[in-house]
Amino acid sequence: MNVPLVDLHAQYTTIRDDLQQAVLRVLDSQKFISGQGPDVAKLEEAIAAYCGVKRGCALSSGSDAILMMLHAAGIGPGDEVITTPFTFFGTAGAIARAGAKPVFCDIDPKTYNVDPARIEPLITPRTRAIMPVHIFGQCAEMDEINAIAARHRLPVFEDAAQAIGSAYRGRKSCALSKAGILSFYPTKNLSGIGEGGMLLTDDEALAARADRLRNHGQSGTYLHDEIGWNCRLNAIQAAGLLVRLPHLDRWNGLRRAHADRYNQAFAGYPMQVPVAEPHQHHTYHLYVIGVDERDALQQHLKARSVGCGVYYPLPLHLQPCFGLLGYKPGDLLVAERASRRVLALPVFPELTEEQQEYVIQCVTQWITKQG
């Protein structure tokens, strides 16, 4: 049996007609850019309402959404932003592109999210923000993080690229801080036809500045108040996302059901499975286990046509491009150990029971042989 890690085609077939009609409608309108047609504005309003915030600013990618969020908040050269080393490169990459310095804080060994207990010692006079990442679909411990930020009068920005629909104590991601971002990369829980992202916030001034910055810094036609970028979301992407959004909660529910089935099947085996606290609503963008001899398990699964992936094989503080920051192996031990042990298993909504049972069988057979 062949079980992919992600099966985009399986989902596409369920909404093919609606997606094609939406794309053709935009093509017929010949209105592709923000402000030309209604789709981008409708998407901004719909996602903002879904997340429980006032404003959404649609952008060309999740990474650009982080960049716009930082620039709109006035963060730049000489500033420091505390974040996690255990995430996709785009988080720290955007901090660096803004001219600021990423300061990496080690992670919680159970959730892989940034460890709030380790944040405060990293705060310096140059610290301008704290940016937790809601990794794999579970929110960071935002009460503790917000309390630390309040003591030091710092804003908190959420990287919720993997966590649309996730919630913390009943409030959705991107509504737990000054601002947050989403990614609509094709493999995300709410996926676009290509790249896309969004900044979400209740701060009207921040949203207004991000809106200008994404459009060459314009406040009016050919009136440029500042130097900005061209990083708008196009109308075809917005139309496709509007088709998918009504299905999101059901798809997330299926991911949660798959995760529950995995957890039950793996109970008692010497492996780490995802932990979701009662106050968390986990949406399982990825279902990630932790095992010793991870590479051997990965080879075992691939040989049996089971898709799996390592997120992430090298923490950000050890990436060559951040060498000048001075980190070395052993500085952030929890993140480094996680990178040696984590393995993602298929959890996409359309995963069948037969496929999942095969994955479980392959994993437990390997674990049993090791034992």
N, C-alpha and C positions, 0 to 999 in steps of 0.2 A: 504493500500500500504506500502511496505517496501522500504525505501530509506537509504542505508548505508552512513556513512560519507565518506568512501573511498571504491571504488569497484575495487580492483586490477584485479579480474577475467575478468571484462568487457573489460579492456584494453588488457589483455593477449590474449583473443580470437581473437582479430584483428591482432595480429602478431605472433600467436602460431607457425605456420609453420616455419617462418624465425628464431624465437628464438630456436626452437628445432634443426633446421639444424645447427645453429651456435654452439650450445652446443655440438652436436654430432661431428661436425668437430674438436673441441678442444679435445674431448674424443678420437677420432681416432688418433689425432696427438700425444697424451700423453705428450704434452708440456703445463704445467699448470702454471709455475712460470715466473715472469718477467724476460725477457732476453732469455727464452727458445723458445718462439714463437713470432709471430708478433703482436698479438692482443693488448697487453698492450701498446706497443709503438704507434700503430695506434690510439688507444683511446687517449693517451696523446696528440698526434699531432692534432687530430680532435677537442678535447675539447679546447685546447689552441687556435686554429684558430677560433673556434666559439666565444670564449670570447674575442679575440683580444689581446692575450699576446703571448710571445715567447715560454714559457716553461710550461709543465704540468708534475706533478709528481704524479702518481697514487698510492693510499694508501688504507689500509684495511678498513678505515671508515672515516667519516667526523671529528670525535673527534681526531683520530690519525693524520689527516691532520693538525688540529690546533696545536697539540703537535709538529709535525715535523716543522711546520712553525716557532714556537717560538724557538725551539732548534736550528734550522738552522740560526736564527737571533741572537743567543747568549744570549737569555733571560733565566734567571734562578733564583736561590735563591737570595733573597734580592731585586729583581726587582719588580716593580709594573706595572700592565697593566690595563688601564681604559677600562671598558666595561659596558654593560647593565645588569641590574638585571632581565630583562623581556625577557627571551629566554630559550631554552632548556639547561639543565644542562651541556652538553658537552662543551660549550664555556668556562665557568668559571672552569669546572673540568679540562680541558686541561691546563689552566693557572696554576692552583694549582699543577697539575702533573709535570709541568715544574719546579716547585719549586718557582714560582713567586706568588705574591699576587694579586688577583683580586680586583680592586677598582671599586665599582658600582656607575654608574651615572644614575640619574633618566631619565625618558623617556618623549617624546612628547605625550600629551594626545590624539592627533588626529591620529597619525600614529603608535604609540607604539614603534617607533624607538628611539634610544638614542637621547637626546635633546642636540644639540651642545652648546646651551647657558649655559649649566651646566657643561661642561667639564673642562674649563680652571681653575676654582677654585680648582679642584681636583689634578692638576699637582703638583708634588713634585720633589725634587732632585732624588728620586728613580724611578720616572716614566720612563719606557723604551719604551712604545708603547701605542697606542690607538686602540682598536678593536671594531668597530661598528658591529652590526649584522643587516643584511637586513631582518627584520622580516616579515614573512608571504608572502614574494615575492616582497616587495618594498624596494628599496635602501634607506639607511640613507642619510641625507643631506651632501654629501661628500665634496662639495666645502667649506662649513664652517668648517667641521672637518679637512680637509687637510690644511686649512689656519691656524687653531690653532696649528696643528702638526708642520707646517713649522716654526711658530714663536718660537717654543720650540725645534726644531730640533729632532722631534720624528717621527718614522715610523708609518704608519697606516696599519693595517692588517684587511681585510674584512672577516667576517664570512658570507659567502653567501650560507650556507647550504640549505636555503629555497628559493634561488633566482637565480637559473640558468636561463639565458635568460632575467632577469630583467635588466633595463638600466636606467642610470642617465645622462641627457643631451646628449643622443645619444651614450654613452659608456656603454658597458655591465659590470655587476658586475664582480669582480675579476680583472678588468682592471682599477680600480679607485684609486689604492693605491700601496704600495710596493709589496704586495702579497695578495692573497685571497684563500679561500677554498670552496669546494663544497662537498655535501654529496649525495650519491646515494642510501641511505636507501630506501627500497621498496615503501614507501609512497611518496617519493619526486617526483617533476615534471619530472625529468629524473631518473627513478628508476632502481635499479639493481635486480638481482636474490636473493641477500642477502645484506650484508654490503659492503660498498665501499665509497671512497672519493678521492679527488684530491686537490693538491696544485697548484695554478696558479700564475705565476710571470714573469716579464721581467728581473728580477735580476738573471743573470746566476750563480753567486757564491752561492746565496741562493738556487737555484734549484739543483746545484751540491751537496751541502752539504746535502740537504734533500734526494737526491737520495742515498747517502751513508748511512745516518742514518736509512733509511727504510730497509736497507739490512745489518744489524749488523755492520754498520760503515765501510764496505769494500770499498776500492778503487780498489782492484783487487782480484783475486781468493785467498781466505784465507789470504789476507793482510788487517788487520783491523787498520785503522788510528785512530779510536776512538770507544768508546762503543756506539753501536746503538741499534736498535730494529729489530724485524721481523714483519713488518707491510706493506708488499707489497700487491698490488691488484693481484688476480689470473686471469688467462687467461679466465676462463669461465665467470667471471664477466665482463671482458672487452669485450668479444665477444657479450654478451647480450646487453651491453650498446651501442655498435656500431650498433646493429640492431635498437635500440630505438632512437638514436640521430637524424636521419633524420626526425622523426615525432614530435620532440620537439616543434618547433615553431607552428605547427598546434594545438597540444594539449594545449599549452599555450594560443593560440588564443581562443580556446573553453572555457578555464577557464575565460578569460577576458569577453567573451560574456555572460557567466553565471553570472558573477559579475555585469555586466551592467543591466541584467534583474532583479537581486535582488535589485539593487539600485533604479531602476525605481519603482519597486513594493513597496518598503519600504519608498519611499518619503512621507513625511508628518506624519509618525508615530514617536512616542517619543522613538527613539532608535538611536544609533550611528552606522553608516555604514562606510566601509572603504573609506578613502580619498586618491585619487591619484592626485598629483599636475601635471600640464601640462608638466613639465620637467621630469616626472617619467614614466617609462614603467613598470607597475605593472603586475606580472605574477600570482598572487593569488594562491600561494601554499596553503594558507588557506583563506577562506572568513570569517572574524571575525566581528561579531556585538557586540555592547555593550548595555546592558540593566540592569536596576535595577531589583532586584528579579530574577537574572540570574538562580539560582538553580531551582526555580519554573518553569521557561520556559524550562529548560533542562528536567525536569521530565515530563512536558507536551508533549514535542516532543518525548521522549523515549516511552511514553505510546502509542503514535501513530506511532511507528516504524520508526521514523525519526532519523537518525544518527546525532549526534552532539558531540562536545568535548570541553573541557576547556583547552586552551593554553594561560596562565599557571596558575594553582591554587595557587601557592605559589612562590613569587619572590625569586630569588637566594639569595639575601642578608639575607633572613629569613630562609633559609634552615639550618637544624640542623648541617650539616657538616661544615658550615661556621660560626658557633657560635663564634669561637675564634676571628673573625674579628671585633666583637663588635657592629654590627648593631642591631637595635631594631625596633619594629613596630613604624611607624610614621616617620622614617628617609627618606624614599623614597616614598612619598605619592602618586605620580601619578602611579607608578608601582603597589603599593598596591591596589589602587582603581581599576585599570584595572583588576587585578587578581580576583576581586570580581564581575566584570561585563561582561567579555568577553565570547563569545560562538561562536564556529566555526560551520558553516553549510556546507552541501555537495556542492562541487564545482568541483569535478573530471571531466575530459574532457567528459566522456561518459554519464554524467548525462542527462537524457532525458527531453524534455520540460514538459511532463506529470509529471515526478518525481519532477521537480523543482516547478511546479505550486502547487503540493501538499505540498511541504515544505513551500512555501510562504503562502498558505492558513492556515497551522497550526500555523505559527508564527504570522500572522496578526490577526487571531482569538484570540490568547492569549493576544496580545497587546491590542486589542480592549476591551476585558473583563476587563483588568486592569484599563482602562481609565476612 
